[in-house]
Amino acid sequence: MRDLIIVLGHFDQTVHLTAAGRERLELGIALLRACPDSSLTVTGRPPDGPDRRAFPRTAEAREYLAARGVHPARLYPFIDSHNTAEDAFLSEPAVSACEPQRLLIATSDYHAERARAIFEQVFSQLPVEAHGAPHPAAEDELRALVQHEKRALQDLKRNGLYRSVRKSAVFRSPPKL
């Protein structure tokens, strides 16, 4: 079965993968190995400022994947995005090019349910599975993340995707796909 694995990147404010980002990539690698006909892409926000293209954050992810034996031919161009909704909307070119039978989303465990819901709304014609990697965080931080996800998922279910994200400058008008 041909799948497209979309790893939702997790980077710090500079250009480096966080521990959570590495966990998500490891999950993506495991999914790629379990699905030999699949391809993988990574999302992530490029650095802000004038050097934003000098060293895209995804370059470190590409190097990480190569060091773990992922062949470049199995990678789709990475996606510069700022949040999960953008991850989904901006994945459309990769989905169209790959023509997968399903989407496999690799993210953190606390984020998997909402990520799945967002990708299902954008790609309603495809089965979507979200897989969660353990998120290395202190208990208080993790509790806050879980609470945020619960509120955001309730908002998404109540208002739909566009109304839930329209507060973001990126989505002041419907995205063009």
PyMOL commands that set and color helices and strands:
alter all, ss='L'
color gray80, all
select helices_A, chain A and resi 19-34+57-67+72-74+84-89+92-98+109-122+139-165+169-171
alter helices_A, ss='H'
color red, helices_A
select strands_A, chain A and resi 3-8+39-44+79-80+102-108+128-133
alter strands_A, ss='S'
color yellow, strands_A
deselect
rebuild
show_as cartoon
